[in-house]
Amino acid sequence: MASRRNPSQRLAAQSVELAWAAPQVVAHRLSRMATAGTNPSALDRREFARMGHEKVLAFHQSGMALWAQMWRLQMQWSQSLLTMGWATALGARPRGPSSRAAGDAAARLLAAGLAPLHVTAVANARRLNARSSRKMRRP
């Protein structure tokens, strides 16, 4: 089903999931920091280190994904300009990209940049919520 969505729908779904997962992760980690206080356990220290590492990695991946998608879009734009130039030279009526194509391109660009952040936040929300529910079930 997700593959049939247009780029704007995929971006919207990705944004909603991220908007749902990120506050859960932040709340869990802030409460963990508050509970740990000045003497965090080894498990807390690992989680805090993981938090920093994951943020740097996700934002780096996001920047690289934005760059790669922008490069693809520029290549498509260049190709369409060349095609329009040849069409004009041959006496045909050139057709430029539609406004829908431009909107889809923008949505794909944003989705590419958001994807690493989305994957990381959703995975963390699942992992941290599963850990919290295991703790609550213990006698």
C-alpha contacts under 8 A as a table, 3 or more apart, distances in Angstrom:
res1	aa1	res2	aa2	distance
1	M	4	R	5.41
1	M	5	R	6.94
2	A	5	R	5.44
2	A	10	R	7.13
5	R	8	S	7.88
5	R	9	Q	5.73
5	R	10	R	6.06
6	N	9	Q	5.41
6	N	10	R	6.38
6	N	104	D	7.63
7	P	10	R	5.12
7	P	11	L	6.11
7	P	104	D	5.60
7	P	105	A	7.93
7	P	107	A	5.55
7	P	108	R	5.71
7	P	111	A	7.84
8	S	11	L	5.07
8	S	12	A	6.14
8	S	103	G	7.96
8	S	104	D	6.50
8	S	107	A	5.39
8	S	108	R	7.68
9	Q	12	A	5.03
9	Q	13	A	6.16
10	R	13	A	5.15
10	R	14	Q	6.05
10	R	111	A	7.50
11	L	14	Q	5.06
11	L	15	S	6.04
11	L	107	A	6.32
11	L	108	R	7.54
11	L	110	L	7.27
11	L	111	A	5.26
12	A	15	S	5.06
12	A	16	V	6.18
13	A	16	V	5.20
13	A	17	E	6.22
14	Q	17	E	5.26
14	Q	18	L	6.14
14	Q	111	A	7.48
14	Q	114	L	7.75
14	Q	115	A	7.56
14	Q	118	H	6.70
15	S	18	L	5.08
15	S	19	A	5.96
15	S	114	L	7.95
15	S	118	H	7.76
16	V	19	A	4.99
16	V	20	W	6.16
17	E	20	W	5.09
17	E	21	A	6.07
17	E	118	H	7.37
17	E	122	V	7.20
18	L	21	A	5.09
18	L	22	A	5.78
18	L	117	L	7.80
18	L	118	H	5.31
18	L	121	A	6.56
18	L	122	V	6.66
19	A	22	A	5.80
19	A	23	P	7.04
20	W	23	P	6.41
20	W	24	Q	7.03
21	A	24	Q	5.31
21	A	25	V	6.35
21	A	121	A	5.82
21	A	122	V	5.36
21	A	124	N	7.98
21	A	125	A	5.54
22	A	25	V	5.21
22	A	26	V	6.16
22	A	121	A	5.62
22	A	122	V	7.45
22	A	125	A	7.35
23	P	26	V	4.98
23	P	27	A	5.92
24	Q	27	A	5.19
24	Q	28	H	6.10
24	Q	125	A	6.22
25	V	28	H	5.16
25	V	29	R	6.10
25	V	121	A	7.08
25	V	124	N	6.50
25	V	125	A	5.34
25	V	128	L	7.17
26	V	29	R	5.24
26	V	30	L	5.95
27	A	30	L	5.21
27	A	31	S	6.06
28	H	31	S	5.33
28	H	32	R	6.11
28	H	128	L	7.26
29	R	32	R	4.90
29	R	33	M	6.11
30	L	33	M	5.01
30	L	34	A	6.13
31	S	34	A	5.00
31	S	35	T	6.00
32	R	35	T	5.06
32	R	36	A	5.97
32	R	44	D	7.51
33	M	36	A	5.09
33	M	37	G	6.21
33	M	40	P	7.83
33	M	44	D	7.83
34	A	37	G	5.33
36	A	39	N	6.05
36	A	40	P	4.59
36	A	41	S	7.09
36	A	44	D	7.16
37	G	40	P	6.29
40	P	43	L	7.89
40	P	44	D	5.55
40	P	45	R	6.19
41	S	44	D	5.04
41	S	45	R	6.20
42	A	45	R	5.06
42	A	46	R	6.19
43	L	46	R	5.16
43	L	47	E	6.25
44	D	47	E	5.07
44	D	48	F	6.13
45	R	48	F	5.10
45	R	49	A	6.11
46	R	49	A	5.14
46	R	50	R	5.99
47	E	50	R	4.96
47	E	51	M	6.07
48	F	51	M	5.01
48	F	52	G	6.58
49	A	52	G	5.35
49	A	53	H	6.26
50	R	53	H	5.08
50	R	54	E	5.89
51	M	54	E	5.30
51	M	55	K	6.27
52	G	55	K	5.29
52	G	56	V	6.43
53	H	56	V	5.38
53	H	57	L	6.15
54	E	57	L	5.08
54	E	58	A	5.88
54	E	120	T	7.42
55	K	58	A	5.21
55	K	59	F	6.14
56	V	59	F	5.38
56	V	60	H	6.08
57	L	60	H	5.09
57	L	61	Q	6.08
58	A	61	Q	5.09
58	A	62	S	6.00
58	A	116	P	5.39
58	A	117	L	5.46
58	A	120	T	6.88
59	F	62	S	4.84
59	F	63	G	6.16
59	F	116	P	7.44
59	F	117	L	6.91
60	H	63	G	5.20
60	H	64	M	6.28
61	Q	64	M	5.07
61	Q	65	A	6.02
61	Q	113	G	7.99
61	Q	116	P	6.12
62	S	65	A	5.08
62	S	66	L	6.13
62	S	112	A	7.28
62	S	113	G	4.58
62	S	114	L	6.39
62	S	115	A	7.08
62	S	116	P	5.57
62	S	117	L	6.88
63	G	66	L	5.11
63	G	67	W	6.16
63	G	113	G	6.44
64	M	67	W	5.03
64	M	68	A	6.12
64	M	113	G	7.91
65	A	68	A	5.12
65	A	69	Q	6.06
65	A	112	A	5.59
65	A	113	G	5.45
66	L	69	Q	5.22
66	L	70	M	5.98
66	L	109	L	6.27
66	L	110	L	7.45
66	L	112	A	5.95
66	L	113	G	4.81
67	W	70	M	5.12
67	W	71	W	6.15
68	A	71	W	5.07
68	A	72	R	6.33
69	Q	72	R	5.04
69	Q	73	L	6.18
69	Q	108	R	7.72
69	Q	109	L	5.80
69	Q	112	A	6.76
70	M	73	L	5.02
70	M	74	Q	6.12
70	M	109	L	6.68
71	W	74	Q	5.10
71	W	75	M	6.26
72	R	75	M	5.12
72	R	76	Q	6.27
73	L	76	Q	5.05
73	L	77	W	6.08
73	L	105	A	7.15
74	Q	77	W	4.96
74	Q	78	S	6.04
75	M	78	S	5.07
75	M	79	Q	6.12
76	Q	79	Q	5.04
76	Q	80	S	6.17
77	W	80	S	5.11
77	W	81	L	6.22
78	S	81	L	5.10
78	S	82	L	6.25
79	Q	82	L	5.11
79	Q	83	T	6.12
80	S	83	T	4.95
80	S	84	M	6.03
80	S	96	G	7.03
80	S	97	P	7.59
81	L	84	M	5.06
81	L	85	G	6.07
81	L	96	G	7.89
82	L	85	G	4.97
82	L	86	W	6.19
83	T	86	W	5.17
83	T	87	A	6.09
83	T	94	P	7.88
84	M	87	A	5.01
84	M	88	T	6.13
84	M	94	P	4.94
84	M	95	R	6.51
84	M	96	G	6.92
85	G	88	T	5.16
85	G	89	A	6.15
85	G	94	P	7.59
86	W	89	A	4.97
86	W	90	L	6.11
87	A	90	L	5.19
87	A	91	G	6.27
87	A	92	A	5.01
87	A	93	R	6.45
87	A	94	P	5.39
88	T	91	G	5.09
88	T	92	A	5.55
88	T	93	R	6.36
88	T	94	P	5.95
89	A	92	A	7.55
97	P	101	A	6.08
97	P	102	A	6.95
98	S	101	A	5.13
98	S	102	A	6.44
99	S	102	A	4.99
99	S	103	G	6.19
100	R	103	G	5.01
100	R	104	D	6.06
101	A	104	D	5.03
101	A	105	A	6.04
102	A	105	A	5.02
102	A	106	A	6.26
103	G	106	A	5.11
103	G	107	A	6.18
104	D	107	A	5.00
104	D	108	R	6.07
105	A	108	R	5.10
105	A	109	L	6.15
106	A	109	L	5.03
106	A	110	L	6.25
107	A	110	L	5.18
107	A	111	A	5.98
108	R	111	A	5.02
108	R	112	A	5.99
109	L	112	A	5.22
109	L	113	G	6.47
110	L	113	G	5.22
110	L	114	L	6.08
111	A	114	L	4.98
111	A	115	A	5.83
112	A	115	A	5.35
112	A	116	P	7.86
113	G	116	P	6.93
113	G	117	L	7.86
114	L	117	L	5.44
114	L	118	H	5.99
115	A	118	H	4.98
115	A	119	V	6.05
116	P	119	V	5.20
116	P	120	T	6.18
117	L	120	T	5.27
117	L	121	A	6.05
118	H	121	A	5.29
118	H	122	V	5.96
119	V	122	V	5.42
119	V	123	A	6.00
120	T	123	A	5.26
120	T	124	N	6.07
121	A	124	N	5.10
121	A	125	A	6.08
122	V	125	A	5.08
122	V	126	R	6.26
123	A	126	R	5.21
123	A	127	R	6.12
124	N	127	R	5.00
124	N	128	L	5.82
125	A	128	L	5.29
125	A	129	N	5.80
126	R	129	N	5.24
126	R	130	A	5.97
127	R	130	A	5.20
127	R	131	R	6.21
128	L	131	R	5.03
128	L	132	S	6.13
129	N	132	S	5.00
129	N	133	S	6.11
130	A	133	S	5.19
130	A	134	R	6.21
131	R	134	R	5.16
131	R	135	K	6.35
132	S	135	K	5.14
132	S	136	M	6.30
133	S	136	M	5.07
133	S	137	R	6.33
134	R	137	R	5.27
134	R	138	R	6.65
135	K	138	R	5.50
136	M	139	P	7.98
